Amino acid sequence: MKKLLLSSLASALAFAATMPAQAEVIETTTETQLPAQVVDSYMKPTVSRTKSVTAADGTTEKTVEPLIQERQERVIIPTEKVTTTTNITPARVVSEQVTTNKAASTTVVRKKVAPRRRVAVRRTARRRVAVRPAARSSSTVAVRRTVVQPQVVQQSQTVEQKNVLIERPDPALNMP
């Protein structure tokens, strides 16, 4: 009986320990755009003039001359996306109470009888000794255990970085 009680208690505790507590999950996403970084700067012709010259032998030579050029830039725009996941498991208090009945063992107490001298003439009846069983008392043993599981906060952070390469005209060209 005692082994059965202890094994069922142990299995109940193991089952309770594996059950997930009601956890609160908070997910926060922050996306930031960092300042642009100029990688390359070059001049791009916007208006050009084409000349063609024909020689006496009939060959034609073409030349292209830029008249107006604009500054162009290659720019990297870095973006950063940070995802923070916070998992909060609240504190749990698990208490258990085990009650067992413990019966006292019964013992028989016999009184010792001193040996008598026997006399040949007299015949006496034997004395019988009364045997009293010990008083039975049932006592209960109560065991109370309290297990406190603290609040658990788990936080994980994921950072994604992207770089976008674009070509744009020089911002100074947009000035009035």
C-alpha positions as CSV (number, residue, x, y, z in Angstrom):
1,M,0.0,0.0,0.0
2,K,2.8,2.4,0.9
3,K,4.7,1.7,-2.3
4,L,1.6,2.2,-4.4
5,L,0.9,5.5,-2.7
6,L,4.5,6.7,-3.2
7,S,4.6,5.6,-6.8
8,S,1.3,7.3,-7.6
9,L,2.5,10.5,-5.9
10,A,5.7,10.4,-7.9
11,S,3.9,9.9,-11.2
12,A,1.5,12.8,-10.4
13,L,4.5,15.0,-9.7
14,A,6.2,14.0,-12.9
15,F,3.0,14.7,-14.9
16,A,2.5,18.1,-13.2
17,A,6.1,19.1,-13.9
18,T,5.9,18.4,-17.6
19,M,2.7,20.4,-18.1
20,P,3.5,23.8,-19.5
21,A,2.4,26.7,-17.5
22,Q,0.4,29.5,-19.0
23,A,3.1,31.6,-20.5
24,E,2.8,35.0,-21.9
25,V,4.7,35.7,-25.2
26,I,5.4,39.3,-26.2
27,E,7.0,39.9,-29.6
28,T,8.3,43.3,-30.6
29,T,9.6,44.2,-34.0
30,T,11.6,47.4,-34.7
31,E,12.7,48.4,-38.2
32,T,15.2,51.2,-38.5
33,Q,16.8,52.7,-41.6
34,L,20.4,53.8,-41.1
35,P,21.9,56.7,-42.9
36,A,22.8,56.2,-46.5
37,Q,26.4,55.5,-47.5
38,V,27.8,56.7,-50.8
39,V,29.8,53.9,-52.4
40,D,30.6,55.4,-55.8
41,S,30.2,58.8,-57.6
42,Y,30.5,59.3,-61.3
43,M,29.5,61.7,-64.1
44,K,26.7,60.7,-66.4
45,P,26.1,62.6,-69.7
46,T,22.6,63.9,-70.1
47,V,23.0,65.9,-73.3
48,S,25.5,64.8,-75.9
49,R,26.5,66.0,-79.4
50,T,27.3,63.5,-82.1
51,K,29.7,64.5,-85.0
52,S,30.3,62.5,-88.0
53,V,33.2,63.2,-90.3
54,T,33.6,61.6,-93.8
55,A,37.1,61.3,-95.1
56,A,38.1,61.5,-98.8
57,D,38.4,57.7,-99.1
58,G,34.7,57.3,-97.9
59,T,35.2,56.3,-94.3
60,T,33.0,57.9,-91.8
61,E,34.2,58.7,-88.3
62,K,31.6,59.4,-85.6
63,T,32.4,61.1,-82.3
64,V,30.1,61.6,-79.4
65,E,30.8,64.6,-77.1
66,P,28.9,65.1,-73.8
67,L,27.6,68.7,-73.5
68,I,25.9,68.5,-70.1
69,Q,26.8,65.9,-67.5
70,E,25.2,65.2,-64.1
71,R,26.8,63.6,-61.1
72,Q,25.4,60.2,-60.2
73,E,25.9,58.2,-57.0
74,R,25.7,54.6,-56.0
75,V,24.3,54.5,-52.5
76,I,23.8,51.7,-50.0
77,I,20.9,52.1,-47.7
78,P,21.2,49.8,-44.7
79,T,18.1,48.7,-42.9
80,E,18.0,46.8,-39.6
81,K,15.1,44.7,-38.4
82,V,15.2,43.7,-34.7
83,T,12.7,41.2,-33.4
84,T,12.6,40.7,-29.7
85,T,10.6,37.8,-28.2
86,T,10.0,37.8,-24.5
87,N,8.5,34.6,-23.0
88,I,7.3,35.1,-19.4
89,T,6.3,32.1,-17.4
90,P,4.5,33.1,-14.2
91,A,5.6,31.8,-10.8
92,R,3.8,28.6,-9.7
93,V,3.3,27.2,-6.2
94,V,2.6,23.5,-6.1
95,S,1.6,22.1,-2.8
96,E,0.9,18.5,-2.0
97,Q,-0.3,16.7,1.1
98,V,0.2,13.0,1.7
99,T,-1.7,11.3,4.6
100,T,-1.0,7.8,5.6
101,N,-2.6,5.6,8.3
102,K,0.0,3.9,10.4
103,A,-1.4,1.2,12.6
104,A,0.6,0.3,15.7
105,S,1.7,-3.3,15.7
106,T,-0.1,-5.5,18.2
107,T,2.1,-7.1,20.8
108,V,1.2,-9.7,23.2
109,V,2.5,-9.3,26.7
110,R,2.8,-12.4,28.8
111,K,3.7,-12.4,32.4
112,K,6.5,-14.8,33.5
113,V,5.4,-17.4,35.9
114,A,7.9,-18.7,38.4
115,P,8.3,-22.5,38.5
116,R,6.6,-24.1,41.5
117,R,7.6,-26.9,43.6
118,R,5.7,-29.9,43.1
119,V,4.3,-31.7,46.0
120,A,3.3,-35.3,45.4
121,V,0.2,-35.2,47.6
122,R,-1.4,-32.1,46.4
123,R,-2.7,-31.6,43.1
124,T,-3.4,-28.0,42.2
125,A,-5.0,-26.5,39.2
126,R,-2.8,-24.6,36.9
127,R,-3.1,-21.0,36.9
128,R,-3.7,-19.4,33.6
129,V,-2.2,-16.1,32.8
130,A,-4.5,-13.6,31.1
131,V,-3.0,-12.2,27.9
132,R,-4.1,-8.7,27.0
133,P,-3.5,-7.4,23.6
134,A,-1.8,-4.0,23.4
135,A,-4.1,-1.1,22.8
136,R,-4.5,-0.5,19.1
137,S,-4.0,3.0,18.0
138,S,-4.2,4.2,14.5
139,S,-2.1,7.2,14.0
140,T,-2.0,9.3,10.8
141,V,1.1,10.8,9.4
142,A,0.7,13.9,7.2
143,V,3.4,15.1,5.0
144,R,3.0,18.5,3.4
145,R,5.4,19.7,0.7
146,T,5.3,23.0,-1.1
147,V,7.3,23.5,-4.3
148,V,7.7,27.1,-5.5
149,Q,8.8,27.5,-9.1
150,P,10.0,31.1,-9.7
151,Q,9.0,33.3,-12.5
152,V,11.0,32.6,-15.6
153,V,11.7,35.3,-18.2
154,Q,13.3,34.2,-21.4
155,Q,14.3,36.8,-24.0
156,S,15.6,36.2,-27.5
157,Q,16.6,38.7,-30.1
158,T,16.8,38.3,-33.8
159,V,18.6,40.9,-35.9
160,E,18.2,41.1,-39.7
161,Q,20.4,43.5,-41.7
162,K,19.7,44.3,-45.3
163,N,21.6,46.6,-47.6
164,V,19.9,48.1,-50.7
165,L,22.0,49.4,-53.5
166,I,20.4,52.2,-55.5
167,E,21.7,54.6,-58.1
168,R,20.4,58.2,-57.8
169,P,21.3,61.6,-59.1
170,D,23.3,63.9,-56.9
171,P,21.0,65.6,-54.3
172,A,22.7,68.9,-55.1
173,L,21.0,68.9,-58.5
174,N,17.6,69.2,-56.9
175,M,18.5,72.5,-55.3
176,P,16.7,75.6,-56.8
